[in-house]
Amino acid sequence: MESREEILMILKMVQDGKITNEDAAKLIEAIEGKKDSEGSKYENRGKKTVGRASFEEKMEDMAKGLENMVSDVVDSTQKAFRNIPEVDLGNWFNQVEKRHFSYKAHEGMDLDVITKNGAIKVYPGEDKIGVVFSIYAKKDADIDEIMKNIHIEHTDSKLKLDASGVNGGVSIEMRIPDINYNKADFITKNGSLRCGRIKAGNLTLTTKNGSLKVENAKSPVIQANTKNGSLACRNCESDKVRLNTTNGSITVNDSKCTLLDLNTTNGSIKCYSSKSDNIDANTSNASIRMEGFEPHGSNGIMNLKTSNGNIRIQLPDNVGTKFKAHAGRNGKVIVDFPCSINEGMEYTGKTEGYEEAGKKMNITARTNLGRIEIS
């Protein structure tokens, strides 16, 4: 077993409460003693023995080495998933045929689009809803027969396109007019999902094994879910935005929302130039970064949590901020403001002029094994 894997197992045992920090330090020291004289970038340099008097120094050295180790593991994981190409159905099937349709659009209608083994793309359009089905099939397959398995329902109140019954692959591209839709649901598997300008009472986007991107969307509720893919939200306005993925990053840019709920594993979370009164961001084995944010109203709450990752927060000048930060005994907290530290190693403080600030933000940041920086 490689040293990296052994150390990760030891750290997991500490996190689960099976061994103490002191026992972990001794085990890691024993592992490091097996390394070649040149060592690796995870080796704690300059210290070859650990006694009770030097235990805290050992923990500090181990935390520094851990940051590099975790960063390397996360980078490798993210690179692996980035190197997985978007599903190209042309590699599976040797016949591709497109079918074009148009449907009259009505204010307040529902959009319900379902497929599998294919992408869904939604773009701004003109007066009517334009739809292009890309049918992927085996050679000599009867495309007309395949089209019979696509359920199409069009009324003044609804447009439903359901290609989930097709034994093959179907990608759907739509051009929609700029009207208000009652709700819009877009669902696929094994394909990416892109949604451009849209206004809807409720917007839901779901895929699996593919990336998801939504931009220029206005809806009281925006819910986006994927697995094994990245998730991006840009220039969106909503009361509630919930973004969930696994094995992929989440990025939010230039968006305004009352509630922003971000959840992933093995992926970073980044939020830039956005406004929200309530931000919850949770990940594991990756970092969280917040820059250029501020409350949508006068008061905001931000809860950030990761394990095995760093948290970096850049505070805006025009927002008064109170903060609590905890990085565990194996982590580190760096702040540019006066703060106090309690027995549980929790840092608390506030920016100068907090009481008089027109906008205020209360921040809680926690990581188990990493670094927290607030500036």
Secondary structure, DSSP 8 states (H G I E B T S, - for coil): --HHHHHHHHHHHHHTTSS-HHHHHHHHHHHHHTS-TT--TTS-TT-----STTHHHHHHHHHHHHHHHHHHHHHHHHHHHHTS----GGGT-SEEEEEEEEEE--TT-EEEEE-SSS-EEEEE-SSEEEEEEEEEE-TT--HHHHHTTSEEEE-SSEEEEE-TT-SSEEEEEEEE-SSEESEEEEE-SSS-EEE-SEEESSEEEE-SSS-EEEESEE-SEEEEE-SSS-EEEES-EEEEEEEE-SSS-EEEES-EEEEEEEE-SSS-EEEES-EEEEEEEE-SSS-EEEES-B-SSSEEEEEEEESSS-EEEE--TTEEEEEEEE--TTSEEEESS-EEE-TT-EEEEE-TTTTT-SEEEEEEEEESSSEEEE-
